[in-house]
Amino acid sequence: MRVSLCGFGAFAVILLAPLSATAQSLQLRVVSNPRAEFVSGGDVLVSVTLPAGAQASSVELTSNGTDVSKSLRPTPGANTLMALVTGLNDGPNALVATVGKATGKLTVGAWKP
C-alpha cells in the first residue's frame, strides 16, 4: 500500500505542476469579443495579466511585429493592463506581450465588415 500512496503523490505533483507554471506566466486575451477568431472592424480590446512581481511599465506589446506598447493602460485590478489595438490586417494577426522572461501570444482573426 505504501508504494501506491507514493505513486499517487508523484501523480498529484505532476498534475499540479502546470497550474503553478500558469500562475507565473503572462496571460493575453481578447476582451471585446468572446472569440478571438471573429474580431471585426480592424481593432481589438485585449487584456494583459502580468505574473506576480512584474512591473507594468516593463510590458511590451506587439501586433504583427509592430510595437503597440503605448496603447497599454492600467486597470483598477491588480497586475492587469488593457490595450485597444488598432490597424489589424484582414485575416490572422499575431499579438505578443512580453515582460522579463514571460511571454503571452494570441492570434486574432480580424475581418472587415
Phi, psi and chi 1 to 4 in degrees:
 res  aa     phi    psi   chi1   chi2   chi3   chi4
   1 MET       -  -31.0 -173.7   60.8  130.3      -
   2 ARG   -63.4  -40.9 -168.6  173.5 -126.4 -169.3
   3 VAL   -62.6  -39.9  172.8      -      -      -
   4 SER   -62.4  -43.8  174.4      -      -      -
   5 LEU   -67.2  -38.3  -71.6  177.3      -      -
   6 CYS   -62.4  -43.4 -133.4      -      -      -
   7 GLY   -63.3  -39.5      -      -      -      -
   8 PHE   -64.9  -40.6  175.5   74.5      -      -
   9 GLY   -61.3  -44.1      -      -      -      -
  10 ALA   -65.2  -39.2      -      -      -      -
  11 PHE   -63.1  -42.4 -179.6   69.6      -      -
  12 ALA   -64.7  -40.2      -      -      -      -
  13 VAL   -63.7  -41.5  168.2      -      -      -
  14 ILE   -63.4  -40.7  -70.1  170.5      -      -
  15 LEU   -68.0  -35.9  -74.1  179.6      -      -
  16 LEU   -81.5  -21.3  -67.3  176.7      -      -
  17 ALA   -56.4  -46.1      -      -      -      -
  18 PRO   -63.2  -31.6  -23.7   32.6      -      -
  19 LEU   -64.0  -42.6  -65.5  177.1      -      -
  20 SER   -70.4  -33.1   62.3      -      -      -
  21 ALA   -66.9  -38.9      -      -      -      -
  22 THR   -63.3  -39.2  -58.9      -      -      -
  23 ALA   -63.2  -26.2      -      -      -      -
  24 GLN   -92.4   -3.1  -66.7  -59.3  -44.4      -
  25 SER   -93.9  168.3   67.1      -      -      -
  26 LEU   -92.1  130.1 -173.3  144.5      -      -
  27 GLN  -107.8  130.2  -58.0  -67.1  -42.5      -
  28 LEU  -123.5  124.0 -176.9   61.3      -      -
  29 ARG  -146.5  155.4   69.0  179.6 -175.4   90.3
  30 VAL   -79.8  132.8  172.2      -      -      -
  31 VAL  -103.9  -33.3  176.6      -      -      -
  32 SER   -78.2   -8.5   58.2      -      -      -
  33 ASN  -152.5  136.0 -168.5  -45.3      -      -
  34 PRO   -66.4  -16.4   18.9  -25.2      -      -
  35 ARG  -129.0  114.9  -58.8 -150.1   28.1 -156.7
  36 ALA   -59.5  -27.0      -      -      -      -
  37 GLU   -80.2   -6.1   66.6  -87.8   21.4      -
  38 PHE  -116.9   28.8  -67.2  128.6      -      -
  39 VAL   -69.7  139.5  170.0      -      -      -
  40 SER  -131.9  161.3   64.6      -      -      -
  41 GLY    91.2   -0.5      -      -      -      -
  42 GLY    86.0    3.3      -      -      -      -
  43 ASP  -142.8  161.9   56.3   22.0      -      -
  44 VAL  -150.1  140.8   63.4      -      -      -
  45 LEU   -97.1  123.6 -176.8   63.3      -      -
  46 VAL  -123.6  154.0  -63.7      -      -      -
  47 SER  -113.3  145.6   71.6      -      -      -
  48 VAL  -123.4  113.4 -179.7      -      -      -
  49 THR   -99.6  122.0  -56.0      -      -      -
  50 LEU   -87.4  150.9  -52.6  178.1      -      -
  51 PRO   -69.2  157.9   18.0  -22.9      -      -
  52 ALA   -54.9  135.0      -      -      -      -
  53 GLY    86.5   -7.5      -      -      -      -
  54 ALA   -77.5  143.7      -      -      -      -
  55 GLN   -91.0  126.7  -63.6  -66.2  -35.4      -
  56 ALA   -59.2  -33.7      -      -      -      -
  57 SER   -69.9  -12.4   59.7      -      -      -
  58 SER   -96.0   -1.9  -60.1      -      -      -
  59 VAL   -75.3  134.8  177.0      -      -      -
  60 GLU  -115.7  135.4  -65.7  179.2    5.0      -
  61 LEU  -127.0  129.5  178.9   64.6      -      -
  62 THR  -123.0  151.1   62.3      -      -      -
  63 SER  -124.9  112.4  173.3      -      -      -
  64 ASN    53.4   38.3  -62.6  -41.4      -      -
  65 GLY    86.9   -7.7      -      -      -      -
  66 THR   -94.4  131.3  -59.1      -      -      -
  67 ASP   -67.9  120.5 -173.5    4.3      -      -
  68 VAL  -123.5   25.4  -66.9      -      -      -
  69 SER   -59.2  -29.3  -58.5      -      -      -
  70 LYS   -64.3  -16.7  -70.2 -177.2  179.9 -177.0
  71 SER   -82.4   -8.3   65.2      -      -      -
  72 LEU   -72.1  134.4  -70.5  164.8      -      -
  73 ARG  -132.0  141.5  -58.7  -73.3 -179.0  -98.2
  74 PRO   -70.2  155.1   21.0  -26.9      -      -
  75 THR  -118.3  164.5   64.6      -      -      -
  76 PRO   -62.4  -26.2  -21.3   29.9      -      -
  77 GLY   -71.9  150.5      -      -      -      -
  78 ALA   -69.3  136.8      -      -      -      -
  79 ASN    60.2   29.6  -69.1  -20.8      -      -
  80 THR  -129.7  135.4  -57.7      -      -      -
  81 LEU  -119.6  156.1  -58.2  170.5      -      -
  82 MET  -124.3  150.8  -61.9  -76.4  -93.4      -
  83 ALA  -146.0  134.8      -      -      -      -
  84 LEU   -95.9  107.9  178.6   61.3      -      -
  85 VAL   -94.4  121.3  179.9      -      -      -
  86 THR  -112.4  170.3   60.2      -      -      -
  87 GLY    74.2   28.5      -      -      -      -
  88 LEU   -67.9  145.6  -63.1  176.0      -      -
  89 ASN   -76.9  155.2  -61.8  -33.4      -      -
  90 ASP   -68.3  124.0 -153.2   14.1      -      -
  91 GLY   106.3 -160.7      -      -      -      -
  92 PRO   -70.9  140.4    6.4   -6.0      -      -
  93 ASN  -130.4  136.8  -65.8  -93.0      -      -
  94 ALA   -98.8  118.1      -      -      -      -
  95 LEU  -105.5  132.9  -58.6  178.6      -      -
  96 VAL  -134.9  126.7  178.8      -      -      -
  97 ALA  -115.3  137.5      -      -      -      -
  98 THR  -136.5  146.7   56.3      -      -      -
  99 VAL  -150.8  118.7   61.4      -      -      -
 100 GLY    60.4 -127.1      -      -      -      -
 101 LYS   -93.1   -4.3  -65.3 -179.1 -179.5  179.6
 102 ALA   -85.8  138.2      -      -      -      -
 103 THR  -136.6  138.8  -59.7      -      -      -
 104 GLY  -124.2  134.2      -      -      -      -
 105 LYS  -124.6  145.4  -62.8  178.4 -178.3 -179.2
 106 LEU  -150.0  132.6  179.8   64.4      -      -
 107 THR  -103.0  125.2  -61.1      -      -      -
 108 VAL  -115.0  127.6  176.1      -      -      -
 109 GLY   -93.8  111.9      -      -      -      -
 110 ALA  -101.8  133.8      -      -      -      -
 111 TRP  -132.4  127.0  -49.8  103.7      -      -
 112 LYS   -75.4  133.5  -51.1  -74.7 -173.8 -141.5
 113 PRO   -71.1      -   13.8  -14.9      -      -
